Amino acid sequence: MSTRVILVRHGESTYNVEKRVQGLCDESILTELGRIGARQVGAALEGIAFDAIYSSPLKRAKGTAELIVETLSGGDRPLPEIQLKDTLREVNLYPWEGMTFEAIATEYPEAYTCWKQRPHELQLTKPTEAGDVQYFPIVELYEQARQFWQEILPHHKNQTILVTGHSAINRALLQTALGLDSQALMTFHLANCSISILNIGDELVQDVQLEALNLTAHLGDPIPKERPNHQGPRILLVRHGETDWNRDGRFQGQIDVPLNENGRLQAQKCADFLAPIRIDSAMSSSLARPKETAEIILKQHPGVSLQTTKQLWEISHGLWEGKLKTEIQADYGEELAQWEIKPHTVQMPQGENLDDVWQRAKAGWLEVLAAATTNEDGTSRTEPAVMLVTAHDAINKALLCQLVGWGPEKFWQFKQGNGAVSVIDYPNGVDEKPLLQSMNITTFFGSVLDKTAEGAL
C-alpha cells in the first residue's frame, strides 16, 4: 500500500497571459480559461475518494482548488475541507515579480540565463529586517518542498490526497519525492491545470513511484504543447499493448509473445488518441508486441515507415522467462525478493542485468535520435521531427531514467502501463538537455489513474 498524491498546477492566470513572473506575488488571478480548466480537472478526478486536500494560499492556486472541489461536490462521500499551506507557495523571485520575461532577459541577462540553464545556481537579492541579502531561490524552494512532505506524509499513510500548487513548487515536490535535487528543475514541464500522480510508500526517495506526469488530455490537449521556438525532435515513447502474459503476470522478457485482443484494443485507443498528432517517423523494438502496437498506430499516419531495432528489446530474464511469479518464487526466492527491492544488484540466471539493459537503452536512444534528425535519404532534417518509438516496460524505464540522469538503482521509479504514451522534447536540439513533457499517459483508457495490467515484464 502507498499514499497516492494527485498534484495539480493552478489554472491559467492573468500573469500567465501577460507573460509575467508571478512567484510570491498575489495579484495574479485566474482567467476565465483558467476557471474552465479547474472545472475540467474536477471532472477528470470524479470518482476518486480524497482523504485530504491541500492548496497554496495564493489566489490562483486557492481558486483552482475551490473550483475543483465545487465540481467534485455532490458525490456519495463528503469532501474534506481545503487546507492552506505556506509550504505550497510558489518560488520567491522577489526582484523579478510582476516583470515580463522579456524585460527580465533584457535587464538581468546573466541571471536569466542562469535561471534557464543552471537554476540551482541562481542568486537574487531580497529585503530582510537586517537589510538586503543574497539568496538562492531554487535551493530554498526545494527545502520548502521537503518540509511539506515531512509535515504531511505521516498523517496520510495509505490515503489519497489532492495538492494544488504552482509550476516550480510542484516540480520541486515531484523531484524531492523522487530524489532529484534543484539542478533538475527544468527537466520536467507542468502545464496549467495539468495532473501528475505520485505513489509514495514507507520512505521518500527509496519507495516512490511517478505514476503520471503532466496529464493534459482532460483540457482538450492530448499531449502538452511544444515550447515556442522548439529546435529539436519530439519523441512519443509508447509501451506495447497488453499480452496474455502481462495479464497473467508471467515474465516474458525476450520471448516473442504477441498482443492479445485487449492489447490490440489498447493499441487502437492509443492510435485514436495520437491521430491528431503529426508523426514524421517511427521506430520499434523488433519483437512482435511493440511492432504490432506501432503498426496499429501508424494506420492513421499513412506514409510513415517503421524502422525496427534489437537495441529496444525487453530485458532478458533468462531462466525466468515463461514463468509466473509464484514459480520463480519457488526456485529463486532470494533473487526475486532482491529484484523487487534492489533490481540493479540482480543478475538474471542465463539472462541480463540492468547494466546490460542500460547500455542497450543508451545505444537504442542514439539510434532514435539519429533517425529523428535525419531524412530517409540520409540528409539532415531542417525542421524538428515528431517520432513514434514503441518498446517495452524495462527498456522504457531505462530510457526515462537516463534522460533525468539516473542509474539502474532507480529502475522502479517510473511507471509504464501497457499502451502508455510519454513525451520527450529536445527544445534546444539533441545536443542539449531533454525535457520530460509528459509521462505514462493512459487517460484514453478512461481514467487519469493507470489501471493497466500489473503483470511482469
C-alpha positions in Angstrom: 0.0 0.0 0.0 1.1 3.6 -0.5 0.0 7.2 -0.3 -1.4 8.4 -3.6 -0.7 12.1 -4.2 -2.5 13.8 -7.1 -0.7 17.1 -7.9 -2.4 19.8 -9.9 -0.9 23.1 -11.1 -3.2 26.1 -10.9 -5.2 27.2 -13.9 -4.2 29.9 -16.4 -3.8 33.3 -14.6 -3.7 36.9 -15.7 0.1 37.0 -15.3 0.4 33.8 -17.4 -1.4 35.5 -20.2 0.8 38.6 -19.8 3.9 36.5 -19.7 4.9 38.0 -16.3 6.8 36.3 -13.4 4.4 35.6 -10.6 6.4 34.0 -7.7 5.0 35.0 -4.3 3.1 37.9 -5.8 -0.6 37.5 -5.2 -2.0 40.0 -7.7 -2.4 37.4 -10.4 -5.8 35.7 -10.5 -7.4 33.0 -12.7 -8.7 33.9 -16.1 -11.9 32.6 -17.4 -10.0 29.9 -19.3 -8.2 29.1 -16.0 -11.5 28.7 -14.3 -12.8 26.4 -17.0 -9.6 24.3 -16.7 -10.0 23.9 -13.0 -13.5 22.6 -13.5 -12.1 20.2 -16.2 -9.7 18.9 -13.6 -12.6 18.3 -11.2 -14.4 16.4 -13.9 -11.3 14.3 -14.6 -10.9 13.4 -10.9 -14.5 12.3 -10.5 -14.8 9.0 -8.7 -11.6 9.4 -6.7 -12.1 9.5 -3.0 -9.8 12.1 -1.4 -8.8 11.9 2.3 -7.3 15.4 2.4 -7.0 18.4 0.1 -4.1 20.9 0.4 -3.5 24.1 -1.5 -1.2 27.0 -1.7 -2.9 30.1 -0.2 -2.1 32.3 -3.2 -5.2 33.3 -5.1 -4.6 31.5 -8.4 -3.9 28.1 -6.7 -6.6 28.5 -4.0 -9.2 29.5 -6.6 -8.2 26.4 -8.6 -8.6 24.1 -5.6 -12.0 25.7 -4.8 -13.3 25.1 -8.3 -12.1 21.5 -8.3 -13.9 20.9 -5.0 -17.0 22.6 -6.3 -17.0 20.4 -9.4 -16.5 17.2 -7.3 -19.1 18.1 -4.7 -22.3 16.1 -4.7 -20.8 12.7 -4.6 -21.6 9.9 -2.1 -18.6 10.8 0.1 -18.3 14.3 1.5 -15.1 16.1 0.5 -12.6 17.2 3.1 -12.0 20.9 3.6 -9.2 22.6 1.7 -6.2 23.1 4.0 -3.9 26.1 3.0 -0.2 25.5 3.4 2.5 28.1 3.1 4.9 25.4 2.1 3.0 25.2 -1.2 3.6 28.8 -2.1 5.5 29.5 -5.4 9.2 30.2 -5.6 10.3 33.6 -4.2 11.6 35.6 -7.2 11.3 38.9 -5.3 13.1 41.3 -7.6 11.5 39.8 -10.8 7.9 39.5 -9.6 5.5 41.4 -11.9 8.1 41.8 -14.6 7.7 40.3 -18.1 10.1 37.5 -19.0 11.2 39.7 -21.9 12.1 42.6 -19.5 14.0 40.2 -17.2 16.0 38.8 -20.1 16.9 42.4 -21.1 17.7 43.8 -17.6 19.2 40.7 -16.0 20.7 38.7 -18.9 23.2 36.7 -16.9 20.8 35.8 -14.1 18.1 35.0 -16.6 20.4 32.6 -18.5 21.3 31.0 -15.2 17.6 30.6 -14.3 17.1 28.7 -17.6 20.2 26.7 -17.7 21.5 26.3 -14.1 18.6 27.2 -11.8 20.2 25.8 -8.7 23.0 28.5 -9.0 20.6 31.4 -9.4 21.2 34.2 -6.8 18.9 37.1 -6.2 18.5 39.8 -3.6 15.7 40.1 -1.1 15.0 42.6 1.7 15.0 41.5 5.3 14.9 43.3 8.6 18.6 43.2 8.7 18.9 44.6 5.2 19.2 43.2 1.7 20.6 39.7 1.5 21.6 37.4 -1.3 19.7 34.1 -1.6 19.3 31.0 -3.8 15.6 30.9 -4.6 15.5 27.4 -6.2 17.6 25.8 -3.5 15.3 27.3 -0.9 12.3 26.1 -2.8 13.5 22.5 -2.7 14.0 22.7 1.0 10.4 24.1 1.3 9.1 21.1 -0.7 10.9 18.7 1.6 9.3 20.4 4.6 5.9 19.9 3.0 6.5 16.2 2.6 7.9 15.8 6.2 4.9 17.6 7.6 2.1 16.0 5.6 3.0 12.4 4.8 2.9 11.0 8.4 -0.8 11.9 8.5 -1.8 10.1 5.3 -0.3 6.7 5.1 -2.2 4.6 2.5 -4.6 7.5 1.7 -5.2 9.6 -1.3 -4.6 13.4 -1.2 -5.0 16.2 -3.6 -2.4 19.0 -3.7 -2.9 22.2 -5.7 0.2 24.4 -6.3 2.3 26.2 -8.9 4.7 25.3 -11.6 8.1 25.5 -9.8 6.9 24.2 -6.3 5.0 21.3 -8.0 8.2 20.3 -9.9 10.1 20.6 -6.6 7.6 18.4 -4.8 7.8 15.8 -7.5 11.5 15.8 -7.7 12.3 15.9 -4.0 10.0 12.9 -3.5 11.8 11.0 -6.2 15.3 12.0 -5.0 16.2 14.6 -7.6 17.7 17.9 -6.5 17.4 21.5 -7.6 19.6 21.0 -10.6 16.7 19.0 -12.2 14.1 21.8 -12.0 14.0 22.4 -15.8 13.9 18.6 -16.5 10.1 18.4 -16.0 7.4 20.5 -17.5 4.0 21.2 -15.9 1.2 22.9 -17.9 -1.6 24.9 -16.3 -4.2 22.6 -14.8 -2.1 19.6 -15.5 -2.4 16.5 -13.3 0.6 14.5 -12.0 0.4 11.4 -9.8 2.9 10.1 -7.2 2.7 6.8 -5.2 4.7 7.1 -2.0 5.4 4.1 0.1 7.1 3.9 3.5 10.0 6.1 2.6 10.6 9.1 0.4 13.0 8.7 -2.5 13.6 4.9 -1.8 9.9 3.9 -2.1 8.3 6.4 -4.5 6.8 5.8 -8.0 5.9 8.5 -10.5 2.7 7.1 -12.0 2.0 10.0 -14.3 3.4 13.4 -15.2 1.8 16.5 -16.7 -1.5 14.9 -18.0 -3.4 17.4 -20.1 -5.9 15.4 -22.1 -8.8 16.5 -19.8 -8.1 20.0 -21.1 -8.6 19.1 -24.7 -4.8 18.8 -25.4 -3.9 15.1 -26.0 -0.3 15.9 -25.2 1.4 19.1 -23.9 2.2 21.8 -26.5 5.7 22.3 -27.6 7.6 25.3 -26.3 7.9 28.3 -28.6 10.9 28.2 -31.0 11.3 24.5 -30.4 14.5 23.4 -32.1 14.9 19.7 -31.7 12.8 16.5 -32.1 9.8 15.4 -30.1 9.7 11.7 -29.2 6.5 9.9 -28.4 7.6 6.9 -26.4 4.9 4.2 -26.2 4.9 0.9 -24.3 3.3 -2.0 -26.2 -0.3 -3.1 -25.5 -1.2 -6.0 -23.2 -0.3 -9.6 -23.9 -1.8 -12.7 -22.2 1.4 -13.0 -20.2 1.1 -9.4 -18.9 -2.4 -10.2 -17.8 -1.4 -13.4 -16.1 1.8 -11.9 -14.5 4.1 -14.2 -16.5 7.7 -13.0 -17.1 8.1 -12.7 -20.9 11.3 -10.8 -21.5 12.6 -11.6 -24.9 10.2 -14.4 -25.7 8.2 -13.1 -28.7 4.7 -13.0 -27.1 2.1 -11.3 -29.3 -0.6 -8.8 -28.3 -3.8 -10.3 -27.0 -7.2 -8.9 -28.1 -7.2 -6.4 -25.2 -3.7 -5.3 -26.2 -4.9 -4.7 -29.8 -7.8 -2.6 -28.4 -5.4 -0.7 -26.3 -3.2 0.0 -29.3 -6.2 1.1 -31.3 -7.2 3.5 -28.5 -3.7 4.8 -28.4 -3.8 5.3 -32.1 -7.1 7.2 -31.9 -5.5 9.4 -29.1 -2.5 10.2 -31.3 -4.4 10.6 -34.5 -4.4 14.4 -34.3 -0.7 14.5 -33.6 1.8 14.8 -36.5 4.2 11.9 -36.7 7.1 12.1 -39.1 8.9 8.8 -38.5 8.7 5.7 -36.3 11.0 3.1 -34.7 10.1 0.0 -32.7 11.6 -2.9 -30.9 11.6 -5.7 -33.5 9.7 -8.1 -31.1 6.1 -8.7 -32.1 4.2 -6.9 -29.3 5.7 -3.4 -29.8 5.9 -3.8 -33.5 2.2 -4.6 -33.8 1.4 -1.7 -31.5 3.3 0.7 -33.8 1.7 -0.7 -36.9 -1.8 -0.2 -35.4 -0.9 3.4 -34.5 0.6 4.1 -37.9 -2.5 3.1 -39.8 -3.7 6.6 -39.0 -0.4 8.1 -40.3 -0.1 6.7 -43.9 3.3 7.3 -45.5 5.2 6.9 -42.3 7.6 3.9 -42.5 8.5 1.8 -39.5 12.2 1.0 -38.6 12.9 -1.8 -36.1 15.9 -2.4 -33.8 17.0 -5.1 -31.4 18.5 -2.4 -29.2 15.0 -1.7 -27.9 14.2 -5.3 -26.9 12.9 -6.1 -23.5 15.2 -7.2 -20.7 16.3 -10.9 -21.0 15.0 -12.7 -17.9 16.9 -15.8 -18.8 15.5 -18.9 -17.0 12.7 -16.8 -15.5 11.1 -16.2 -18.9 7.8 -18.0 -19.3 7.3 -18.4 -15.6 4.8 -17.0 -13.2 6.0 -15.0 -10.2 4.9 -17.9 -7.9 7.0 -20.3 -9.9 10.1 -18.0 -9.7 9.5 -17.6 -6.0 9.8 -21.4 -5.5 13.2 -21.7 -7.3 14.7 -18.2 -7.0 13.0 -16.7 -3.9 16.0 -14.7 -2.7 16.8 -13.3 -6.1 13.2 -12.4 -6.8 13.0 -10.5 -3.4 16.2 -8.6 -4.3 14.8 -7.8 -7.8 11.7 -6.1 -6.2 13.9 -4.1 -3.8 17.3 -3.6 -5.4 16.9 -4.6 -9.0 20.3 -3.2 -10.0 22.0 -5.9 -8.0 20.3 -8.9 -9.7 21.9 -11.0 -12.5 19.1 -12.9 -14.2 20.0 -16.6 -14.5 21.3 -17.0 -18.0 19.9 -13.6 -18.8 20.8 -9.9 -18.4 21.3 -7.5 -15.6 20.2 -3.9 -15.5 23.6 -2.6 -16.5 23.2 -4.6 -19.7 19.8 -3.0 -20.3 21.2 0.5 -19.6 23.9 0.0 -22.2 21.4 -1.3 -24.8 19.0 1.6 -24.0 21.7 4.1 -24.5 22.6 2.6 -27.9 19.0 2.4 -28.8 18.3 6.0 -27.9 21.3 7.1 -30.1 19.6 5.2 -33.0 16.3 7.0 -32.2 17.9 10.5 -32.2 19.8 9.8 -35.4 16.6 8.7 -37.1 14.7 11.7 -35.7 17.2 14.2 -37.1 17.8 12.5 -40.5 15.7 12.3 -43.6 15.2 8.9 -45.3 17.8 10.0 -48.0 20.4 10.5 -45.3 20.3 14.3 -45.3 19.8 16.2 -42.0 16.3 17.4 -41.2 15.8 21.1 -41.4 12.6 21.1 -39.3 12.1 19.4 -35.9 10.6 16.0 -36.3 8.0 14.1 -34.2 9.0 10.5 -33.9 7.0 7.5 -32.6 9.0 4.9 -30.6 7.4 1.7 -29.3 9.1 -0.6 -26.9 8.8 -2.4 -23.6 8.4 -1.8 -19.8 12.0 -2.2 -18.7 13.7 -0.6 -21.7 11.3 2.4 -21.5 12.1 2.8 -17.8 15.8 2.7 -18.6 15.4 5.3 -21.2 13.4 7.6 -18.9 15.9 7.1 -16.1 18.8 8.1 -18.3 17.0 11.2 -19.5 17.0 12.5 -16.0 20.5 11.3 -15.1 19.5 8.2 -13.1 21.2 4.8 -12.9 19.7 1.3 -12.7 19.1 1.7 -8.9 16.1 4.0 -9.8 14.6 1.4 -12.1 11.2 1.1 -10.3 10.5 4.9 -10.0 8.9 5.4 -13.4 5.6 3.6 -14.1 4.9 2.3 -17.7 1.5 1.0 -18.3 0.5 -1.1 -21.4 -0.2 1.3 -24.3 1.1 4.3 -22.3 2.5 7.4 -24.0 5.4 9.5 -22.7 6.6 12.7 -24.4 10.2 13.7 -24.5 11.3 17.0 -26.1 14.6 18.5 -27.1 13.6 22.1 -27.1 17.2 23.3 -27.7 18.3 20.5 -30.0 19.7 17.0 -29.4 23.0 18.3 -28.0 21.2 20.0 -25.1 19.3 18.6 -22.2 15.9 16.9 -22.9 12.7 17.9 -21.3 10.2 15.3 -20.0 7.0 16.9 -21.1 4.6 14.1 -20.0 4.9 10.5 -18.8 2.7 7.4 -18.7 -0.4 8.9 -20.3 -3.2 6.3 -20.2 -6.1 8.6 -19.9 -7.5 7.3 -23.2 -8.5 4.2 -21.4 -11.0 6.2 -19.3 -9.2 7.3 -16.2 -6.4 9.6 -15.0 -5.2 6.6 -13.0 -3.2 3.9 -14.7 -5.4 0.8 -14.5 -3.5 -1.4 -17.0 -2.2 -4.8 -16.1 0.3 -5.1 -13.2 1.8 -8.1 -14.9 5.5 -9.0 -15.1 7.9 -7.5 -17.7 
